[in-house]
Amino acid sequence: MTLGRMIERLDDEGFATEAMIALDDLALLAEIDRAARDLEETPAIYAADAARRFAAHATDDDWLALMTAASHAEDPGVACLKRMLLWSLRQDAAACGCSRA
């Protein structure tokens, strides 16, 4: 699945939930849940928005890190989603002065 198609499919709550479960990272899922609640969103909506924000605002270095992670991963889609979520959590933490991710 292409990265663009994966981002599109994150709008499907079921797909987004499955994709986040595939991350196999309970600590990250807890952070996503907390961030989503802070924004009054579901974790799936947070994931979809995180991917879109990354696509729109990530730096060249962020994209290089994402592509490097994807190229070394068993599942590139999961690796990309994880990078995007971590990036988004860091951006949100910086914006609120919180200590996340």
N, C-alpha and C positions, 0 to 999 in steps of 0.2 A: 504494500500500500504506500502510495506517495505521501510525503509530508503534508502537502496541501489537502489531500483527501482525508488524512487522519484529522487535521484541524477542522475540516468541515463536519466530519462525523462526530466530533466532540459535542456538537449541538444535540445529539441524541443521548438522552440521559442514561439509557442502558449501556450504550457503547462507552460513554465516558466513565461510568462506574466500573465496567469491566477493564478498561484501560488502566484505571488507577489501581485496581486490585492486582493487575499484572505487574505493577511496580514492585510488589512484594517488599514494601517498606512501611511498616506500621507507624513508625515515628513520623515519616513524611505524610502519611494519610491523616494522622492526628493534627499536624500543622495545617494541612489543607482544610480540614474540617473546622478548625478554630478560625482560620482566615475567612472562610466562607460564611461562618456564623457572624463574624464581625461586620461583614458586608451585606448581611441578610440575604445570602445566596445559598444554593445547594452546593455541595462539593463538585458536582458535575458542571454546574454553571461556572464555578470558579475555574475549573480546569479549562473549559472552553475559552473563557475570557483571558486566562493566563497565556494560552497559546496565541491568541490574537494579539495580545499586548506585546508578547515577545516578537512576533512577526513584524509588528509595526515599529517597535522602539528599541530592540536589541542592537548593541553595537557590533561592529565587525568582529571584535574579539569574542563577543558572546556567541555569534554565529559560528566562528571557527571552533570554539569549544564544543558547541552542539554537534557540528559535523564530525569532529574528532571522536567524540563519544559514540556517535552513531556508527562510525566506521569500525570501531572496535567492539561493538556490542553484538550479542547473539540475536537480539531483537532491536533493530535500529529505531523502530517506532516508539517502543517503550523508553529507550534511552533518550530520544528527543523529547518525549513528553516529560520525563523526569527533569531534564535540564530546564525546560520551559517553566515547570512548576517551581523548581528551586529558585530560578531567576525572579519569577513573579513574587514569591514569598519574600525574597530579599528586598525587592522594590517596595513592597507593601510595608515591610518592617522599617525601611529607611524613611518612608513617607510619614509613618506614625511615631517614629522614635521607639519602636518596640524591639524586642530582642528575639526575632524569629530567624529560622533557617540560618 
